[in-house]
Amino acid sequence: MQTFPSFLVLKDRPVLVLGGGENAARKIRLLRKAGASVTVAAPNINDEIADHVAAGHVRHRATSFSPALLDGVRIAIGAAEDETENLALADAARARGVFVNVVDRAELSDFLVPAIIERGDITIGIASNGTAPLLLGRIRAQIEALLPSRLGDLAALAGDFRNSVARVIREPRQRKRFWERVFDGPVAQKALAGDLSGARSTLLAQLNAPQADAAGSVALVGAGPGDPDLLTLKAQQVMSQADAVLYDDLVPPAVLDRVRRDAERIAVGKRKGRHRLSQTQINALMAELAGQGKHVVRLKAGDPFIYGRGGEELEYLQAYGIAVQVVPGITAALGCAAAAGIPLTHRDLSHGVTLVSGHLKDGEDAIQWAERARAGETVVVYMGLSRAADIRDRLLQAGVSPALPVALIENGTRPEQRVSAGMLYALPALAARHAGDGPVLLVIGKVAATARISALPQQRRA
């Protein structure tokens, strides 16, 4: 963040607006909504500001800027048509410790005035650090279309009952569950439909009913291959309600940013050769947190049921009677291949796809899927980078053509995605180029020849 988002309480606080034109009028409209005590300083003011002054809503000082105008002021807005006056205001305000905003001059401002969406007590501010005001308008329009017009009525109803709910339901987690039922159930439905008396009666009935202990739960959530925009709507909903999140190393920060901000975050770090916690410890920790009445999210890269041990975790939690749901994610084979321009099946190139793990148990045949590759299907290998030479040798021994196309996708779908492609015989050399710390997916089959190669140091097709 380049700026820290916050909301100022300006009711009855003295605010100075320098300037008497349209820019000043727009700022005065917002300041009046916030209940500020506004003084406008300008030799001349437009008709809208003059109406505010005549109605006694705004005080007018018919003068150019002087530092004395800042006496007792909490914040100042520079909206003068003369830029020298705005510069003088900015300098004087900073010298006095008064927060200042100069219209369209972010470099002179201590705070920015965002694009604003209002629904009663619900206020949403959107800022771009002064770089893209037109884009802000479009974002505001998109959000406006999503928000019910009576959302402010629901917020006001919750405000009316807030203290009563706190007195009746003293346990914080139980109280949180109560409000979740309010906002997800019939109370919200009635309020948003305009039936405020019905919403109030329903909320009161729910408050007077016996409150059950807050029951914990676990959601096994697929985080997808890395691009946060590939999270499902269900995943984002569950993440926004989490009390605790257990996440693996392959879940990137951009995805974790979508988790509820006050949720407890626990890195359980499952990577090859580096386990912060064993699977047994992870299972026990999920059960312990759920037993405390928490909503737990087990956040896994890709899909929980595709090489994510989600099946083992589901069995463990169900055995202890813990409520658990599975939220599928876009698995790496699908997301990364698409990001690299590789169709896993293609009428002319591949009539099937097989997903396999490069981490096989001792004694297990590492290329039992070689027949599929030889038959023209696509084979996608998860976690196979360190086994590249062995995979190549065993496939060749099984009769697979050394010229069969292969592709390696590192950090698929992410901004740092890198893709290389070549032929099976050169697979170890290709793998050496991806010896970093990012996850790498191996695609074997004719479709790999369609990969969109991205720049690697001294990259060329092998």
Number of C-alpha atoms within 10 A of each C-alpha: 5 6 11 7 12 8 8 7 10 17 13 12 15 18 21 25 27 27 27 24 18 17 18 24 22 13 16 25 13 13 17 17 10 15 15 20 18 22 21 27 25 21 13 16 20 13 13 16 24 18 13 17 17 12 10 10 18 18 18 23 14 13 14 15 21 12 13 8 21 19 12 12 18 16 21 26 27 30 28 25 16 11 12 11 18 24 16 14 27 22 15 18 24 14 10 12 10 19 16 25 25 25 19 16 13 15 11 18 19 17 19 21 19 16 16 15 16 14 17 14 13 13 11 15 15 17 17 15 16 15 11 10 16 9 12 19 13 12 13 16 12 11 11 16 9 8 13 12 15 15 18 19 20 27 17 14 17 19 12 12 14 12 11 12 17 12 10 12 16 10 12 11 18 18 19 13 17 20 15 12 15 20 16 11 13 15 24 26 17 17 22 18 13 15 14 18 11 15 22 20 12 18 23 15 11 15 17 11 9 8 14 9 12 20 16 20 23 26 22 27 29 28 31 29 29 28 19 20 12 16 21 17 11 13 24 19 13 19 27 16 17 23 22 23 25 19 22 19 16 20 22 17 11 13 21 17 11 15 24 19 14 11 17 13 17 12 14 20 17 18 13 9 6 10 13 15 14 13 15 11 12 16 18 15 15 25 23 14 18 24 16 13 17 21 26 28 32 27 29 27 25 27 24 26 21 21 18 18 13 19 14 13 24 21 12 17 19 12 9 10 10 18 15 20 13 19 22 21 25 21 21 25 25 16 21 29 26 15 17 24 16 22 18 25 16 15 8 8 17 19 13 16 20 15 14 20 13 20 17 12 8 7 6 9 10 19 19 12 16 19 14 17 25 18 13 19 24 27 27 27 22 20 20 21 23 16 14 21 18 16 21 20 17 16 23 16 12 16 12 20 15 15 13 19 22 28 31 30 28 23 22 26 23 16 9 10 19 21 25 26 28 21 22 26 20 19 26 18 13 25 22 12 14 19 13 10 9 15 21 26 23 26 28 26 27 25 26 28 20 15 24 18 19 15 12 12 6 6 14 13 10 14
